[in-house]
Amino acid sequence: MTDEEIIATYSDIVLFLARSRTNQPSDAEDVFQEVFLKYIRKKPVFSSSEHAKAWFIKVTINTCKSMYRRVEFTKRDHESEDTLEQIPDDTDFLQTIESKAVFEQQLSQIKPRYREVMMLHFDCGFTLREIGRLIGESESNVKALMARGKQQYIKLVMKGADNNE
């Protein structure tokens, strides 16, 4: 594949992931540019499309982390573990998603840590173990992030339903 084809193929996932990990559109654009600049400078050779996809996801995540190391990142969420009870499994959760466009729009309203995990799982199809390896977290931590993300997403859906009545 040419550089142009690679950029066209992976630009959507890089931009979406950058948006999910940053709070400002300009920050997401900076991450996007930096990721593809790294690609052009390093010229990695990919053994498969899955290898390329994983490389772009990992570089995007690391670039976002580096950016937030420079700028003070928001404090960690200290929700009580008790609130994680009654979180629906993936099958029940997927029934709350109306469409991909609505899902992505509502997903942009939850915290970046949860948004990233949910996007990688539901949009990209990675398992929790694979997500843990990609973002440098344990599988159990990824499960907790996923549960909190689902909880926030459901609250948004319920809030939207209340506003529509």
Solvent accessible surface area in square Angstrom, and as a share of the most:
residue,aa,sasa,rsa
1,M,151,0.67
2,T,75,0.43
3,D,43,0.22
4,E,128,0.57
5,E,86,0.39
6,I,14,0.07
7,I,52,0.26
8,A,72,0.56
9,T,72,0.42
10,Y,14,0.05
11,S,23,0.15
12,D,113,0.58
13,I,27,0.14
14,V,1,0.00
15,L,42,0.21
16,F,41,0.17
17,L,1,0.00
18,A,0,0.00
19,R,131,0.48
20,S,2,0.01
21,R,33,0.12
22,T,5,0.03
23,N,82,0.42
24,Q,102,0.45
25,P,93,0.59
26,S,67,0.43
27,D,37,0.19
28,A,1,0.00
29,E,93,0.42
30,D,79,0.41
31,V,2,0.01
32,F,50,0.21
33,Q,121,0.54
34,E,61,0.27
35,V,0,0.00
36,F,12,0.05
37,L,78,0.39
38,K,58,0.24
39,Y,9,0.04
40,I,79,0.40
41,R,179,0.65
42,K,141,0.60
43,K,106,0.45
44,P,34,0.21
45,V,138,0.80
46,F,38,0.16
47,S,104,0.67
48,S,58,0.37
49,S,78,0.50
50,E,112,0.50
51,H,77,0.35
52,A,4,0.03
53,K,46,0.20
54,A,31,0.24
55,W,48,0.17
56,F,0,0.00
57,I,1,0.00
58,K,66,0.28
59,V,21,0.12
60,T,0,0.00
61,I,0,0.00
62,N,60,0.31
63,T,2,0.01
64,C,0,0.00
65,K,61,0.26
66,S,34,0.22
67,M,25,0.11
68,Y,29,0.11
69,R,178,0.65
70,R,165,0.60
71,V,93,0.54
72,E,156,0.70
73,F,73,0.30
74,T,91,0.53
75,K,176,0.75
76,R,140,0.51
77,D,41,0.21
78,H,159,0.71
79,E,50,0.23
80,S,56,0.36
81,E,109,0.49
82,D,104,0.54
83,T,60,0.35
84,L,31,0.15
85,E,117,0.53
86,Q,177,0.79
87,I,42,0.21
88,P,33,0.21
89,D,87,0.45
90,D,49,0.26
91,T,91,0.53
92,D,74,0.38
93,F,0,0.00
94,L,88,0.44
95,Q,142,0.63
96,T,47,0.27
97,I,35,0.18
98,E,134,0.60
99,S,52,0.33
100,K,125,0.53
101,A,75,0.58
102,V,49,0.28
103,F,9,0.04
104,E,47,0.21
105,Q,105,0.46
106,Q,27,0.12
107,L,1,0.00
108,S,64,0.41
109,Q,98,0.44
110,I,6,0.03
111,K,91,0.39
112,P,21,0.13
113,R,62,0.23
114,Y,3,0.01
115,R,20,0.07
116,E,4,0.02
117,V,0,0.00
118,M,0,0.00
119,M,0,0.00
120,L,0,0.00
121,H,38,0.17
122,F,40,0.17
123,D,52,0.27
124,C,24,0.14
125,G,59,0.57
126,F,26,0.11
127,T,74,0.43
128,L,38,0.19
129,R,145,0.53
130,E,64,0.29
131,I,0,0.00
132,G,4,0.04
133,R,163,0.60
134,L,19,0.09
135,I,6,0.03
136,G,63,0.60
137,E,53,0.24
138,S,64,0.42
139,E,57,0.25
140,S,80,0.51
141,N,36,0.18
142,V,0,0.00
143,K,105,0.44
144,A,22,0.17
145,L,6,0.03
146,M,8,0.03
147,A,18,0.14
148,R,26,0.09
149,G,0,0.00
150,K,12,0.05
151,Q,30,0.13
152,Q,34,0.15
153,Y,0,0.00
154,I,42,0.21
155,K,126,0.54
156,L,38,0.19
157,V,29,0.17
158,M,117,0.52
159,K,129,0.55
160,G,26,0.25
161,A,46,0.36
162,D,98,0.51
163,N,112,0.57
164,N,134,0.69
165,E,174,0.78
